[in-house]
Amino acid sequence: MKSAKTNLVTMDPIVVVTFTTMCKSSGPDSSPIKTILEYVGWVEEILELDYGTTCVIVLFCNWVKANYKGTIVTMK
């Protein structure tokens, strides 16, 4: 007897997002600067919301802020 899982395809549930935001320095120069924030995460749950005429996919994710530079590198 074959398992139902035999023909299933699995994929890594990894998501990546990049935000661009304006930040102010805490120093004497308070002029805003453009900053890029990068996050990586993994999908915990996927919901499909069907409103009849519109269908929306919602991903519930856990996020980690990516920091590639400096002494507090969180991932490489």
PyMOL Python script that loads the backbone (N, CA, C, O; Angstrom):
from pymol import cmd

cmd.read_pdbstr("""\
ATOM      1  N   MET A   1       0.844  -1.183   0.000  1.00  0.00           N
ATOM      2  CA  MET A   1       0.000   0.000   0.000  1.00  0.00           C
ATOM      3  C   MET A   1       0.890   1.247   0.000  1.00  0.00           C
ATOM      4  O   MET A   1       1.833   1.339   0.785  1.00  0.00           O
ATOM      5  N   LYS A   2       0.587   2.205  -0.881  1.00  0.00           N
ATOM      6  CA  LYS A   2       1.356   3.442  -0.993  1.00  0.00           C
ATOM      7  C   LYS A   2       0.875   4.471   0.024  1.00  0.00           C
ATOM      8  O   LYS A   2      -0.310   4.541   0.350  1.00  0.00           O
ATOM      9  N   SER A   3       1.814   5.259   0.513  1.00  0.00           N
ATOM     10  CA  SER A   3       1.481   6.350   1.425  1.00  0.00           C
ATOM     11  C   SER A   3       0.975   7.542   0.624  1.00  0.00           C
ATOM     12  O   SER A   3       1.404   7.765  -0.508  1.00  0.00           O
ATOM     13  N   ALA A   4       0.067   8.302   1.212  1.00  0.00           N
ATOM     14  CA  ALA A   4      -0.441   9.511   0.559  1.00  0.00           C
ATOM     15  C   ALA A   4       0.652  10.551   0.422  1.00  0.00           C
ATOM     16  O   ALA A   4       0.560  11.434  -0.431  1.00  0.00           O
ATOM     17  N   LYS A   5       1.692  10.464   1.249  1.00  0.00           N
ATOM     18  CA  LYS A   5       2.772  11.448   1.227  1.00  0.00           C
ATOM     19  C   LYS A   5       3.806  11.162   0.138  1.00  0.00           C
ATOM     20  O   LYS A   5       4.707  11.976  -0.065  1.00  0.00           O
ATOM     21  N   THR A   6       3.710  10.061  -0.551  1.00  0.00           N
ATOM     22  CA  THR A   6       4.704   9.675  -1.549  1.00  0.00           C
ATOM     23  C   THR A   6       4.827  10.696  -2.672  1.00  0.00           C
ATOM     24  O   THR A   6       5.942  11.002  -3.096  1.00  0.00           O
ATOM     25  N   ASN A   7       3.725  11.225  -3.161  1.00  0.00           N
ATOM     26  CA  ASN A   7       3.741  12.128  -4.309  1.00  0.00           C
ATOM     27  C   ASN A   7       3.712  13.605  -3.927  1.00  0.00           C
ATOM     28  O   ASN A   7       3.591  14.459  -4.805  1.00  0.00           O
ATOM     29  N   LEU A   8       3.817  13.924  -2.649  1.00  0.00           N
ATOM     30  CA  LEU A   8       3.792  15.316  -2.225  1.00  0.00           C
ATOM     31  C   LEU A   8       5.144  15.970  -2.436  1.00  0.00           C
ATOM     32  O   LEU A   8       6.186  15.334  -2.278  1.00  0.00           O
ATOM     33  N   VAL A   9       5.120  17.241  -2.795  1.00  0.00           N
ATOM     34  CA  VAL A   9       6.341  18.025  -2.960  1.00  0.00           C
ATOM     35  C   VAL A   9       6.409  19.009  -1.799  1.00  0.00           C
ATOM     36  O   VAL A   9       5.431  19.698  -1.507  1.00  0.00           O
ATOM     37  N   THR A  10       7.551  19.075  -1.142  1.00  0.00           N
ATOM     38  CA  THR A  10       7.714  20.029  -0.051  1.00  0.00           C
ATOM     39  C   THR A  10       8.710  21.102  -0.465  1.00  0.00           C
ATOM     40  O   THR A  10       9.579  20.871  -1.306  1.00  0.00           O
ATOM     41  N   MET A  11       8.570  22.270   0.133  1.00  0.00           N
ATOM     42  CA  MET A  11       9.460  23.388  -0.152  1.00  0.00           C
ATOM     43  C   MET A  11       9.808  24.051   1.170  1.00  0.00           C
ATOM     44  O   MET A  11       9.063  23.937   2.143  1.00  0.00           O
ATOM     45  N   ASP A  12      10.934  24.742   1.205  1.00  0.00           N
ATOM     46  CA  ASP A  12      11.309  25.487   2.394  1.00  0.00           C
ATOM     47  C   ASP A  12      10.375  26.676   2.549  1.00  0.00           C
ATOM     48  O   ASP A  12      10.183  27.440   1.603  1.00  0.00           O
ATOM     49  N   PRO A  13       9.792  26.843   3.730  1.00  0.00           N
ATOM     50  CA  PRO A  13       8.843  27.947   3.939  1.00  0.00           C
ATOM     51  C   PRO A  13       9.538  29.247   4.340  1.00  0.00           C
ATOM     52  O   PRO A  13       9.196  29.839   5.364  1.00  0.00           O
ATOM     53  N   ILE A  14      10.512  29.697   3.543  1.00  0.00           N
ATOM     54  CA  ILE A  14      11.301  30.884   3.859  1.00  0.00           C
ATOM     55  C   ILE A  14      10.726  32.100   3.122  1.00  0.00           C
ATOM     56  O   ILE A  14      10.367  32.013   1.948  1.00  0.00           O
ATOM     57  N   VAL A  15      10.645  33.234   3.828  1.00  0.00           N
ATOM     58  CA  VAL A  15      10.180  34.486   3.233  1.00  0.00           C
ATOM     59  C   VAL A  15      11.206  35.576   3.511  1.00  0.00           C
ATOM     60  O   VAL A  15      11.901  35.543   4.526  1.00  0.00           O
ATOM     61  N   VAL A  16      11.294  36.541   2.602  1.00  0.00           N
ATOM     62  CA  VAL A  16      12.238  37.656   2.723  1.00  0.00           C
ATOM     63  C   VAL A  16      11.496  38.937   2.382  1.00  0.00           C
ATOM     64  O   VAL A  16      10.683  38.958   1.459  1.00  0.00           O
ATOM     65  N   VAL A  17      11.772  40.006   3.123  1.00  0.00           N
ATOM     66  CA  VAL A  17      11.146  41.294   2.834  1.00  0.00           C
ATOM     67  C   VAL A  17      12.169  42.398   3.068  1.00  0.00           C
ATOM     68  O   VAL A  17      13.002  42.309   3.970  1.00  0.00           O
ATOM     69  N   THR A  18      12.095  43.441   2.243  1.00  0.00           N
ATOM     70  CA  THR A  18      12.949  44.621   2.386  1.00  0.00           C
ATOM     71  C   THR A  18      12.053  45.846   2.465  1.00  0.00           C
ATOM     72  O   THR A  18      11.200  46.056   1.604  1.00  0.00           O
ATOM     73  N   PHE A  19      12.251  46.661   3.509  1.00  0.00           N
ATOM     74  CA  PHE A  19      11.497  47.901   3.698  1.00  0.00           C
ATOM     75  C   PHE A  19      12.440  49.080   3.541  1.00  0.00           C
ATOM     76  O   PHE A  19      13.602  49.009   3.940  1.00  0.00           O
ATOM     77  N   THR A  20      11.950  50.151   2.967  1.00  0.00           N
ATOM     78  CA  THR A  20      12.677  51.407   2.928  1.00  0.00           C
ATOM     79  C   THR A  20      11.915  52.388   3.816  1.00  0.00           C
ATOM     80  O   THR A  20      10.712  52.584   3.644  1.00  0.00           O
ATOM     81  N   THR A  21      12.617  52.999   4.762  1.00  0.00           N
ATOM     82  CA  THR A  21      11.976  53.905   5.700  1.00  0.00           C
ATOM     83  C   THR A  21      12.868  55.116   5.952  1.00  0.00           C
ATOM     84  O   THR A  21      14.068  55.082   5.682  1.00  0.00           O
ATOM     85  N   MET A  22      12.279  56.168   6.462  1.00  0.00           N
ATOM     86  CA  MET A  22      13.036  57.359   6.833  1.00  0.00           C
ATOM     87  C   MET A  22      13.277  57.339   8.338  1.00  0.00           C
ATOM     88  O   MET A  22      12.335  57.182   9.115  1.00  0.00           O
ATOM     89  N   CYS A  23      14.536  57.498   8.755  1.00  0.00           N
ATOM     90  CA  CYS A  23      14.913  57.499  10.167  1.00  0.00           C
ATOM     91  C   CYS A  23      15.642  58.787  10.499  1.00  0.00           C
ATOM     92  O   CYS A  23      16.282  59.399   9.643  1.00  0.00           O
ATOM     93  N   LYS A  24      15.533  59.190  11.772  1.00  0.00           N
ATOM     94  CA  LYS A  24      16.269  60.358  12.249  1.00  0.00           C
ATOM     95  C   LYS A  24      17.395  59.882  13.149  1.00  0.00           C
ATOM     96  O   LYS A  24      17.234  58.933  13.915  1.00  0.00           O
ATOM     97  N   SER A  25      18.515  60.537  13.050  1.00  0.00           N
ATOM     98  CA  SER A  25      19.655  60.235  13.895  1.00  0.00           C
ATOM     99  C   SER A  25      19.387  60.724  15.311  1.00  0.00           C
ATOM    100  O   SER A  25      18.650  61.688  15.517  1.00  0.00           O
ATOM    101  N   SER A  26      19.992  60.050  16.283  1.00  0.00           N
ATOM    102  CA  SER A  26      19.821  60.494  17.668  1.00  0.00           C
ATOM    103  C   SER A  26      20.852  61.560  18.039  1.00  0.00           C
ATOM    104  O   SER A  26      20.807  62.122  19.133  1.00  0.00           O
ATOM    105  N   GLY A  27      21.772  61.831  17.131  1.00  0.00           N
ATOM    106  CA  GLY A  27      22.801  62.833  17.383  1.00  0.00           C
ATOM    107  C   GLY A  27      22.295  64.242  17.124  1.00  0.00           C
ATOM    108  O   GLY A  27      21.091  64.460  16.984  1.00  0.00           O
ATOM    109  N   PRO A  28      23.213  65.197  17.061  1.00  0.00           N
ATOM    110  CA  PRO A  28      22.815  66.595  16.849  1.00  0.00           C
ATOM    111  C   PRO A  28      22.197  66.839  15.464  1.00  0.00           C
ATOM    112  O   PRO A  28      21.389  67.755  15.310  1.00  0.00           O
ATOM    113  N   ASP A  29      22.560  66.043  14.464  1.00  0.00           N
ATOM    114  CA  ASP A  29      21.978  66.187  13.121  1.00  0.00           C
ATOM    115  C   ASP A  29      20.701  65.358  13.064  1.00  0.00           C
ATOM    116  O   ASP A  29      20.764  64.135  12.942  1.00  0.00           O
ATOM    117  N   SER A  30      19.551  66.004  13.150  1.00  0.00           N
ATOM    118  CA  SER A  30      18.275  65.279  13.195  1.00  0.00           C
ATOM    119  C   SER A  30      17.584  65.213  11.832  1.00  0.00           C
ATOM    120  O   SER A  30      16.391  64.921  11.755  1.00  0.00           O
ATOM    121  N   SER A  31      18.327  65.482  10.763  1.00  0.00           N
ATOM    122  CA  SER A  31      17.705  65.401   9.437  1.00  0.00           C
ATOM    123  C   SER A  31      17.463  63.931   9.088  1.00  0.00           C
ATOM    124  O   SER A  31      18.323  63.085   9.335  1.00  0.00           O
ATOM    125  N   PRO A  32      16.298  63.625   8.518  1.00  0.00           N
ATOM    126  CA  PRO A  32      15.969  62.225   8.209  1.00  0.00           C
ATOM    127  C   PRO A  32      16.857  61.649   7.102  1.00  0.00           C
ATOM    128  O   PRO A  32      17.240  62.349   6.164  1.00  0.00           O
ATOM    129  N   ILE A  33      17.169  60.382   7.231  1.00  0.00           N
ATOM    130  CA  ILE A  33      17.930  59.669   6.211  1.00  0.00           C
ATOM    131  C   ILE A  33      17.152  58.422   5.794  1.00  0.00           C
ATOM    132  O   ILE A  33      16.415  57.843   6.592  1.00  0.00           O
ATOM    133  N   LYS A  34      17.323  58.022   4.549  1.00  0.00           N
ATOM    134  CA  LYS A  34      16.657  56.833   4.032  1.00  0.00           C
ATOM    135  C   LYS A  34      17.419  55.595   4.503  1.00  0.00           C
ATOM    136  O   LYS A  34      18.637  55.512   4.341  1.00  0.00           O
ATOM    137  N   THR A  35      16.697  54.630   5.090  1.00  0.00           N
ATOM    138  CA  THR A  35      17.298  53.415   5.617  1.00  0.00           C
ATOM    139  C   THR A  35      16.591  52.204   5.024  1.00  0.00           C
ATOM    140  O   THR A  35      15.374  52.211   4.841  1.00  0.00           O
ATOM    141  N   ILE A  36      17.357  51.175   4.730  1.00  0.00           N
ATOM    142  CA  ILE A  36      16.794  49.924   4.226  1.00  0.00           C
ATOM    143  C   ILE A  36      16.852  48.889   5.346  1.00  0.00           C
ATOM    144  O   ILE A  36      17.918  48.622   5.901  1.00  0.00           O
ATOM    145  N   LEU A  37      15.700  48.308   5.674  1.00  0.00           N
ATOM    146  CA  LEU A  37      15.606  47.266   6.686  1.00  0.00           C
ATOM    147  C   LEU A  37      15.297  45.944   5.998  1.00  0.00           C
ATOM    148  O   LEU A  37      14.377  45.865   5.184  1.00  0.00           O
ATOM    149  N   GLU A  38      16.056  44.913   6.319  1.00  0.00           N
ATOM    150  CA  GLU A  38      15.841  43.595   5.716  1.00  0.00           C
ATOM    151  C   GLU A  38      15.446  42.601   6.802  1.00  0.00           C
ATOM    152  O   GLU A  38      16.025  42.578   7.888  1.00  0.00           O
ATOM    153  N   TYR A  39      14.458  41.791   6.487  1.00  0.00           N
ATOM    154  CA  TYR A  39      14.005  40.753   7.402  1.00  0.00           C
ATOM    155  C   TYR A  39      13.909  39.433   6.644  1.00  0.00           C
ATOM    156  O   TYR A  39      13.565  39.415   5.462  1.00  0.00           O
ATOM    157  N   VAL A  40      14.209  38.343   7.317  1.00  0.00           N
ATOM    158  CA  VAL A  40      13.973  37.002   6.797  1.00  0.00           C
ATOM    159  C   VAL A  40      13.113  36.276   7.816  1.00  0.00           C
ATOM    160  O   VAL A  40      13.130  36.608   9.001  1.00  0.00           O
ATOM    161  N   GLY A  41      12.375  35.302   7.361  1.00  0.00           N
ATOM    162  CA  GLY A  41      11.509  34.581   8.282  1.00  0.00           C
ATOM    163  C   GLY A  41      11.049  33.272   7.703  1.00  0.00           C
ATOM    164  O   GLY A  41      11.479  32.862   6.625  1.00  0.00           O
ATOM    165  N   TRP A  42      10.176  32.625   8.426  1.00  0.00           N
ATOM    166  CA  TRP A  42       9.628  31.368   7.970  1.00  0.00           C
ATOM    167  C   TRP A  42       8.114  31.388   8.186  1.00  0.00           C
ATOM    168  O   TRP A  42       7.608  32.008   9.122  1.00  0.00           O
ATOM    169  N   VAL A  43       7.420  30.701   7.305  1.00  0.00           N
ATOM    170  CA  VAL A  43       5.957  30.673   7.326  1.00  0.00           C
ATOM    171  C   VAL A  43       5.494  29.678   8.381  1.00  0.00           C
ATOM    172  O   VAL A  43       5.919  28.523   8.380  1.00  0.00           O
ATOM    173  N   GLU A  44       4.630  30.124   9.274  1.00  0.00           N
ATOM    174  CA  GLU A  44       4.048  29.266  10.300  1.00  0.00           C
ATOM    175  C   GLU A  44       2.685  28.720   9.862  1.00  0.00           C
ATOM    176  O   GLU A  44       2.335  27.576  10.150  1.00  0.00           O
ATOM    177  N   GLU A  45       1.924  29.570   9.156  1.00  0.00           N
ATOM    178  CA  GLU A  45       0.568  29.176   8.778  1.00  0.00           C
ATOM    179  C   GLU A  45       0.153  29.932   7.520  1.00  0.00           C
ATOM    180  O   GLU A  45       0.523  31.091   7.333  1.00  0.00           O
ATOM    181  N   ILE A  46      -0.614  29.271   6.664  1.00  0.00           N
ATOM    182  CA  ILE A  46      -1.139  29.887   5.447  1.00  0.00           C
ATOM    183  C   ILE A  46      -2.660  29.783   5.488  1.00  0.00           C
ATOM    184  O   ILE A  46      -3.217  28.698   5.658  1.00  0.00           O
ATOM    185  N   LEU A  47      -3.320  30.927   5.330  1.00  0.00           N
ATOM    186  CA  LEU A  47      -4.782  30.960   5.290  1.00  0.00           C
ATOM    187  C   LEU A  47      -5.239  31.491   3.944  1.00  0.00           C
ATOM    188  O   LEU A  47      -4.620  32.396   3.385  1.00  0.00           O
ATOM    189  N   GLU A  48      -6.318  30.933   3.425  1.00  0.00           N
ATOM    190  CA  GLU A  48      -6.951  31.450   2.225  1.00  0.00           C
ATOM    191  C   GLU A  48      -8.313  31.975   2.642  1.00  0.00           C
ATOM    192  O   GLU A  48      -9.171  31.211   3.085  1.00  0.00           O
ATOM    193  N   LEU A  49      -8.514  33.286   2.502  1.00  0.00           N
ATOM    194  CA  LEU A  49      -9.777  33.917   2.855  1.00  0.00           C
ATOM    195  C   LEU A  49     -10.577  34.143   1.587  1.00  0.00           C
ATOM    196  O   LEU A  49     -10.153  34.894   0.709  1.00  0.00           O
ATOM    197  N   ASP A  50     -11.718  33.508   1.485  1.00  0.00           N
ATOM    198  CA  ASP A  50     -12.559  33.594   0.287  1.00  0.00           C
ATOM    199  C   ASP A  50     -13.775  34.465   0.606  1.00  0.00           C
ATOM    200  O   ASP A  50     -14.636  34.079   1.396  1.00  0.00           O
ATOM    201  N   TYR A  51     -13.835  35.642  -0.016  1.00  0.00           N
ATOM    202  CA  TYR A  51     -14.935  36.574   0.180  1.00  0.00           C
ATOM    203  C   TYR A  51     -15.941  36.524  -0.971  1.00  0.00           C
ATOM    204  O   TYR A  51     -16.699  37.474  -1.168  1.00  0.00           O
ATOM    205  N   GLY A  52     -15.955  35.453  -1.712  1.00  0.00           N
ATOM    206  CA  GLY A  52     -16.885  35.316  -2.833  1.00  0.00           C
ATOM    207  C   GLY A  52     -16.299  35.866  -4.114  1.00  0.00           C
ATOM    208  O   GLY A  52     -15.973  35.103  -5.023  1.00  0.00           O
ATOM    209  N   THR A  53     -16.160  37.184  -4.203  1.00  0.00           N
ATOM    210  CA  THR A  53     -15.607  37.793  -5.410  1.00  0.00           C
ATOM    211  C   THR A  53     -14.094  37.998  -5.305  1.00  0.00           C
ATOM    212  O   THR A  53     -13.418  38.199  -6.314  1.00  0.00           O
ATOM    213  N   THR A  54     -13.570  37.945  -4.081  1.00  0.00           N
ATOM    214  CA  THR A  54     -12.145  38.174  -3.856  1.00  0.00           C
ATOM    215  C   THR A  54     -11.586  37.087  -2.957  1.00  0.00           C
ATOM    216  O   THR A  54     -12.222  36.678  -1.986  1.00  0.00           O
ATOM    217  N   CYS A  55     -10.397  36.626  -3.289  1.00  0.00           N
ATOM    218  CA  CYS A  55      -9.710  35.626  -2.484  1.00  0.00           C
ATOM    219  C   CYS A  55      -8.380  36.230  -2.035  1.00  0.00           C
ATOM    220  O   CYS A  55      -7.640  36.777  -2.853  1.00  0.00           O
ATOM    221  N   VAL A  56      -8.074  36.134  -0.744  1.00  0.00           N
ATOM    222  CA  VAL A  56      -6.859  36.716  -0.181  1.00  0.00           C
ATOM    223  C   VAL A  56      -6.067  35.610   0.517  1.00  0.00           C
ATOM    224  O   VAL A  56      -6.629  34.818   1.274  1.00  0.00           O
ATOM    225  N   ILE A  57      -4.765  35.563   0.256  1.00  0.00           N
ATOM    226  CA  ILE A  57      -3.867  34.621   0.931  1.00  0.00           C
ATOM    227  C   ILE A  57      -3.148  35.382   2.041  1.00  0.00           C
ATOM    228  O   ILE A  57      -2.559  36.434   1.794  1.00  0.00           O
ATOM    229  N   VAL A  58      -3.195  34.850   3.263  1.00  0.00           N
ATOM    230  CA  VAL A  58      -2.552  35.473   4.420  1.00  0.00           C
ATOM    231  C   VAL A  58      -1.472  34.524   4.937  1.00  0.00           C
ATOM    232  O   VAL A  58      -1.737  33.352   5.207  1.00  0.00           O
ATOM    233  N   LEU A  59      -0.253  35.044   5.071  1.00  0.00           N
ATOM    234  CA  LEU A  59       0.857  34.260   5.606  1.00  0.00           C
ATOM    235  C   LEU A  59       1.165  34.747   7.021  1.00  0.00           C
ATOM    236  O   LEU A  59       1.425  35.933   7.222  1.00  0.00           O
ATOM    237  N   PHE A  60       1.137  33.853   7.993  1.00  0.00           N
ATOM    238  CA  PHE A  60       1.583  34.165   9.348  1.00  0.00           C
ATOM    239  C   PHE A  60       3.027  33.723   9.443  1.00  0.00           C
ATOM    240  O   PHE A  60       3.331  32.544   9.263  1.00  0.00           O
ATOM    241  N   CYS A  61       3.930  34.672   9.728  1.00  0.00           N
ATOM    242  CA  CYS A  61       5.365  34.388   9.689  1.00  0.00           C
ATOM    243  C   CYS A  61       6.043  34.800  10.989  1.00  0.00           C
ATOM    244  O   CYS A  61       5.570  35.689  11.696  1.00  0.00           O
ATOM    245  N   ASN A  62       7.147  34.147  11.291  1.00  0.00           N
ATOM    246  CA  ASN A  62       8.069  34.587  12.331  1.00  0.00           C
ATOM    247  C   ASN A  62       9.225  35.266  11.625  1.00  0.00           C
ATOM    248  O   ASN A  62       9.738  34.745  10.635  1.00  0.00           O
ATOM    249  N   TRP A  63       9.651  36.447  12.132  1.00  0.00           N
ATOM    250  CA  TRP A  63      10.642  37.269  11.445  1.00  0.00           C
ATOM    251  C   TRP A  63      11.898  37.439  12.280  1.00  0.00           C
ATOM    252  O   TRP A  63      11.855  37.456  13.510  1.00  0.00           O
ATOM    253  N   VAL A  64      13.020  37.565  11.580  1.00  0.00           N
ATOM    254  CA  VAL A  64      14.317  37.875  12.175  1.00  0.00           C
ATOM    255  C   VAL A  64      14.892  39.030  11.376  1.00  0.00           C
ATOM    256  O   VAL A  64      14.931  38.975  10.146  1.00  0.00           O
ATOM    257  N   LYS A  65      15.342  40.083  12.067  1.00  0.00           N
ATOM    258  CA  LYS A  65      15.946  41.218  11.366  1.00  0.00           C
ATOM    259  C   LYS A  65      17.334  40.810  10.898  1.00  0.00           C
ATOM    260  O   LYS A  65      18.153  40.343  11.689  1.00  0.00           O
ATOM    261  N   ALA A  66      17.588  40.987   9.631  1.00  0.00           N
ATOM    262  CA  ALA A  66      18.886  40.640   9.047  1.00  0.00           C
ATOM    263  C   ALA A  66      19.886  41.753   9.326  1.00  0.00           C
ATOM    264  O   ALA A  66      19.594  42.926   9.090  1.00  0.00           O
ATOM    265  N   ASN A  67      21.039  41.401   9.816  1.00  0.00           N
ATOM    266  CA  ASN A  67      22.113  42.362  10.056  1.00  0.00           C
ATOM    267  C   ASN A  67      23.393  41.720   9.545  1.00  0.00           C
ATOM    268  O   ASN A  67      23.932  40.813  10.180  1.00  0.00           O
ATOM    269  N   TYR A  68      23.880  42.184   8.406  1.00  0.00           N
ATOM    270  CA  TYR A  68      25.025  41.572   7.758  1.00  0.00           C
ATOM    271  C   TYR A  68      26.346  42.237   8.095  1.00  0.00           C
ATOM    272  O   TYR A  68      27.403  41.743   7.702  1.00  0.00           O
ATOM    273  N   LYS A  69      26.305  43.361   8.823  1.00  0.00           N
ATOM    274  CA  LYS A  69      27.530  44.138   9.074  1.00  0.00           C
ATOM    275  C   LYS A  69      27.714  44.375  10.572  1.00  0.00           C
ATOM    276  O   LYS A  69      26.785  44.228  11.367  1.00  0.00           O
ATOM    277  N   GLY A  70      28.925  44.742  10.923  1.00  0.00           N
ATOM    278  CA  GLY A  70      29.212  45.168  12.285  1.00  0.00           C
ATOM    279  C   GLY A  70      29.492  44.024  13.250  1.00  0.00           C
ATOM    280  O   GLY A  70      29.670  42.874  12.851  1.00  0.00           O
ATOM    281  N   THR A  71      29.525  44.372  14.524  1.00  0.00           N
ATOM    282  CA  THR A  71      29.878  43.387  15.548  1.00  0.00           C
ATOM    283  C   THR A  71      28.688  42.554  15.984  1.00  0.00           C
ATOM    284  O   THR A  71      28.865  41.540  16.659  1.00  0.00           O
ATOM    285  N   ILE A  72      27.470  42.960  15.611  1.00  0.00           N
ATOM    286  CA  ILE A  72      26.287  42.194  16.027  1.00  0.00           C
ATOM    287  C   ILE A  72      25.624  41.497  14.831  1.00  0.00           C
ATOM    288  O   ILE A  72      24.409  41.581  14.652  1.00  0.00           O
ATOM    289  N   VAL A  73      26.423  40.821  14.028  1.00  0.00           N
ATOM    290  CA  VAL A  73      25.923  40.130  12.850  1.00  0.00           C
ATOM    291  C   VAL A  73      24.958  39.033  13.299  1.00  0.00           C
ATOM    292  O   VAL A  73      25.298  38.211  14.149  1.00  0.00           O
ATOM    293  N   THR A  74      23.747  39.024  12.721  1.00  0.00           N
ATOM    294  CA  THR A  74      22.759  38.002  13.086  1.00  0.00           C
ATOM    295  C   THR A  74      22.701  36.869  12.081  1.00  0.00           C
ATOM    296  O   THR A  74      22.146  35.814  12.388  1.00  0.00           O
ATOM    297  N   MET A  75      23.252  37.047  10.897  1.00  0.00           N
ATOM    298  CA  MET A  75      23.291  35.959   9.919  1.00  0.00           C
ATOM    299  C   MET A  75      24.365  36.257   8.876  1.00  0.00           C
ATOM    300  O   MET A  75      24.772  37.404   8.690  1.00  0.00           O
ATOM    301  N   LYS A  76      24.805  35.225   8.214  1.00  0.00           N
ATOM    302  CA  LYS A  76      25.794  35.367   7.160  1.00  0.00           C
ATOM    303  C   LYS A  76      25.304  34.643   5.922  1.00  0.00           C
ATOM    304  O   LYS A  76      25.990  34.633   4.900  1.00  0.00           O
TER     305      LYS A  76
END
""", "prot")
cmd.dss("prot")
cmd.show_as("cartoon", "prot")
cmd.util.cbc("prot")
cmd.orient("prot")
